[in-house]
């Protein structure tokens, strides 16, 4: 049975219209794939976001990172921040598997570039993580090349949410978290543009949980023993076909924090909040010889629309990650209860 999402329950976040799937893959060309590791000891996996059909190494995309709270072990952020471009798929996994997933993305890019006759001597894989050690025997590091290549092969316009892929073992607001997504459409100069967002939710405190402005957390916290500190992390990937440059993407990515706050998160010391953003507009073709290239530019005074879209997408994506997740019993009998087992909208 397909899990119900926020709008299936009649929960409407914000005022902007959604794309047809209400997922990050409403942005044309963007694909998402998972590989889930689900055994008695292991509740983990990997999720990949492919930014488009073209080779991202030869068609680098404008990109930015917002390190809102940097308690994390991601790779690739330094170069992405410096150059403002994305040149690989984005992969999400657990904390101790970042290195193995990084190596697999390198291998994937080497194979792809070799097949296309492109020489590759350096590449900057972007890999994010959340710590799923409560439910997953994380020290055994069971996510590597096989799982990454399986996720890449499974990448498609539609994808599952909840306790799948990199979200299999995550815990959000003391409940079972996971992968969630949402999208919004914006119109400028008679043309429709899309913004989409995907989260790997592993943050927050149950007593703070707020859904569509209603504080449901305090009552739930009286029924369930959960952690009291806001710790864990959330990774968010934002995609758009709006012609935003790297600086503007960074400003938009900051507004993801607004969506988290609306859900009740105050971004605690022990939680890593890392937001990535890229645009499929204005790809930089590495093989082009001209020193100056024409690009489309978005009017700075019109950024309120993208800001609102990012906040709404973030709030709904986190909510979808909670609503679509099932109760999971993991390593050593640790249990993460699904929101829908405790509360019905």
Secondary structure as GFF3:
##gff-version 3
##sequence-region A 1 345
A	DSSP	three_ten_helix	6	9	.	.	.	ID=ss1
A	DSSP	three_ten_helix	24	26	.	.	.	ID=ss2
A	DSSP	beta_strand	31	38	.	.	.	ID=ss3
A	DSSP	beta_strand	43	50	.	.	.	ID=ss4
A	DSSP	beta_strand	59	69	.	.	.	ID=ss5
A	DSSP	alpha_helix	77	83	.	.	.	ID=ss6
A	DSSP	beta_strand	85	86	.	.	.	ID=ss7
A	DSSP	beta_strand	90	94	.	.	.	ID=ss8
A	DSSP	three_ten_helix	95	97	.	.	.	ID=ss9
A	DSSP	alpha_helix	98	115	.	.	.	ID=ss10
A	DSSP	beta_strand	126	130	.	.	.	ID=ss11
A	DSSP	three_ten_helix	138	140	.	.	.	ID=ss12
A	DSSP	alpha_helix	145	154	.	.	.	ID=ss13
A	DSSP	three_ten_helix	165	167	.	.	.	ID=ss14
A	DSSP	beta_strand	171	172	.	.	.	ID=ss15
A	DSSP	beta_strand	175	176	.	.	.	ID=ss16
A	DSSP	beta_strand	179	188	.	.	.	ID=ss17
A	DSSP	beta_strand	191	201	.	.	.	ID=ss18
A	DSSP	three_ten_helix	206	208	.	.	.	ID=ss19
A	DSSP	beta_strand	210	211	.	.	.	ID=ss20
A	DSSP	beta_strand	214	215	.	.	.	ID=ss21
A	DSSP	alpha_helix	217	221	.	.	.	ID=ss22
A	DSSP	beta_strand	234	240	.	.	.	ID=ss23
A	DSSP	alpha_helix	246	254	.	.	.	ID=ss24
A	DSSP	alpha_helix	256	262	.	.	.	ID=ss25
A	DSSP	beta_strand	273	279	.	.	.	ID=ss26
A	DSSP	beta_strand	284	285	.	.	.	ID=ss27
A	DSSP	three_ten_helix	300	302	.	.	.	ID=ss28
A	DSSP	alpha_helix	303	323	.	.	.	ID=ss29
A	DSSP	beta_strand	328	329	.	.	.	ID=ss30
A	DSSP	three_ten_helix	331	333	.	.	.	ID=ss31
A	DSSP	beta_strand	335	336	.	.	.	ID=ss32
A	DSSP	three_ten_helix	339	341	.	.	.	ID=ss33
###
